[in-house]
Amino acid sequence: MLPLQAPRAFRLVGELDLGTAPGLPERLGLDAGNIEGDLTLDVSGLSFVDSAGVRALFQVVDALDGRGAVVLVSPLPQVRRVLDLMGVTGGDGGLILREAGGKEDETDTRSFPAHAAALSDIRRFIRARSAHGSFARWADGITLAVNEAAANAILHSGTGDVTVVWHQSPDRVEVEVRDHGVFRRAVSNESANRASRGILLMMSLMDQITISCGTDAHPGTAVRMVKFVNGRSGG
């Protein structure tokens, strides 16, 4: 364990298991309750963690006693896999997963012309945002879901442009696809089947979907899709 120059930051190296995990809060100097705010642990040098190591991380969370969260920075794939399997990196339990240099919250908004040719630009935008970091394994699914929502807006809303809002926080990605048109519910069986397939595809790829429907009196439809870092695989 090596202290870093940043305040309340340490780097863990080696292995965190039954033999090395005991006493972790004390070794981090938390026994005196002198930490206020988040505690950052660079775990890029941690090559192994087991259930005893995860328990020790939660002991660190308990030692903070609500005064901050434990931020785990840049875990190796094998460590990330254990954390994901144990479902402890969503943030609710006081453990937050973050890539090096990543911001806690990031928002990026882009507008595209409502033409089919713009779909490739929308896909490039989403893939560039999702292809690195905690959500890289979900990049294909997120890109496809956003493509479906944007295609529906282009085909059915009568809008002049489509706005895509990317918002990423440590435990989730939220993507909103907005238009300035009216949400027309399909009236024929054939068109209803086509529309429902796209919605079902989005539902299978993302963890949450909400649709705010634009009307003649209040035009503007927004499709909001959420993917959690520990979300289901889909399909």
N, C-alpha and C positions, 0 to 999 in steps of 0.2 A: 504494500500500500504506500503510495507516494503522494504527498501534498502537492497541489498545483498552486500557481501564483494567484489565481482568482480566489476571492473569498468563498469559504464554505464549499470548496471543490477538492476532490481527491481522485487519484487514479488507482484502480484495482488491477493487479497483475497476477498471473499464475492461475491457480484453481481455487474455487470457493466451494468446499465440501465439508463433510462432517469433521475432518481434522483441522481445517483452517477457518471455518466460519464462526465458531464460538467466540464471543467477546467482541464482535465487529463494532457495535455501537461505542464501546469504551475505547477501542483503538482509533475511532474517528473523533474522539474527544467529546462525545455526546453525554457522558455520564453526569456532567455538571449542569446539563440543561442550558448550555450557553449558545445554542444555535437559534437564530431567528431568521425565518425565510427558508427558501428551498435549499436543499443540499444536493450538489451535483457530483455524481460519481462517473468518471470516465472509465467505462468497462471495455474499451477497445483492446486492452491487453489481458483480458480475462478469457482464458482458453477453455474453461470448464466450470459449470455450475450444476449442482444437483438440488434435491428438495431441501437439504439442510442449508445450502447456500441461499435459497429463496427465503427460507424461514429467517435467516440472519438479516436479509434485506428488509423484511417486514419488521424485525426488531428495531432496525434503524428508523423505520417509519414511526413505530411506537415511541421511540425515544424523542422524536421531534414533537410528539404530543400535540399535533394539530398546528404547530407553528410554521409548517411548510411541508412541501412534498419532496420525495427523493427522485431526482432526475437521473436516469440511466442513459449515458451518452455512448452511441456507436457500439452496440454489442456485436460480437462476431456471430455469423449465422448459427453456429451450434448453440450459443448461449441464447440467442433470440428464439430459437426453436423451443427450448425449455420454458422460457418465459411465456411464449405463446401457448404452449400446451397446458400450462398451469393457469392461464387466463389472468395474469396479474399486471398487465401493462396498459390497461385501459384508462388508468388515472383515478378511478373511483376508490381504489384501495390505498392511494398515496404513492404509488409507483408510476412514473411517467417515462415513456421511451422517447428518445430524441436522437436524431443524427447530429454529428458534429457540425457546428455552424448553423444548425437549423433554428428557425424562429419558432417560438411557442405557437403563434398564430400567424398565418399568412393568407392574404386575400389577393386575388388577381381577377380583374374583370376585363373581358374582351367582347367587342361587338363584331358581327359578321353579316354580310348581305344575305338576305333570305333566298339564296339560290343553291341548287343541288351541288354546284361546283365548290361551294364554300365548305361543304362537309369535310373535305380532306384537310382544310386549314383548321377546322374545329378539332378534328382528331389529332392533328399534330400538336395543337395547343395543350390538349388534355394529356396526351402521352408524355409530352415534355415535363409536365408538372408531376405526373404520377410515376414516372419510370425510375425514380431514384428515391432512396430513403425508405421509410417504414411501409409505404404503400406500393412498393415496386411489384410485389407478387400479385396485386390486384389491378395492375395497370391495364391489362387487356380488357378485363371486365368493365372497369370504369369507363374506358374509352368507348367500348361498344354501347354501353347504356346511354352515355351522353350523345353519341351519334344517333341513336334511336329517338331520343327526345327532340333533338334538333331537327331531324328529318320530319318528324310529325309536325313541328312548328312550321317548317318550310312548305310542307304539302297542304296543310289544312287550315292554317290560321289566317292567311292573307296578310301577314305582317311584312313590313319592308326590310326588317333586319332582325337578327337573333342575338341576344346577349347571353353570354356564358360567364357565370361567376364561380370561381374556384376558391373555396375556403378550407384551409387545412389547419387543424390543431393536433396536439400530440396523440389523441386517441381516435380521431375521425377525419374523414374528408367529406365535405358537403359541396355538391355541385348543383347550381340552379340554372336552368335554361328558361329564359324569358322571351316572350314575344309581345307584340302590340296588337294582336288580333283577337278573334273570338273563338272560343272552344266550341267547335261544332260536333255534336254527338252524331255518330253514324246512324243513318236511317235504313240502309239496306243490309241484308245479311252478309253480303260479300264484303262491303266496306267495313262492317262491324268486325268481321273476322280478321281482316287485315290490321285494323287498329288494335284489337285485343291481343294479337300476337306480339306486336311491338311492346305493349305495356307488360305483358307476361314476361317477355325477355328482360326488360328492365328490372322487374320484380325478382327474377331469378338471379340477377347479377349483383344487385345492391341490397343493403340491409333494411333500408327504409325509403319509401317513396310517398310524397304528397303532391297533389295537383290542385292549384288554385286556378279555377276556370275563368277566363275572360268572357264577358257577356257584351251584348250590344250596348247596354247602358254604361258598362264599365269594362272596356276592352283591356286585354293584357293577361295572358296566361303564364303561370310560372310552374315549372316542374322541378321539385326539389328532391335530390337523391343523396342518400347518406351511406358511406361505407366505413365501418369501424375497423380499426387496425387488427382486432381479433375477431373479425366478422366471419360469417359462414362462407364456405367455399362456393356456394351457388350451384346452379345446374338443376 
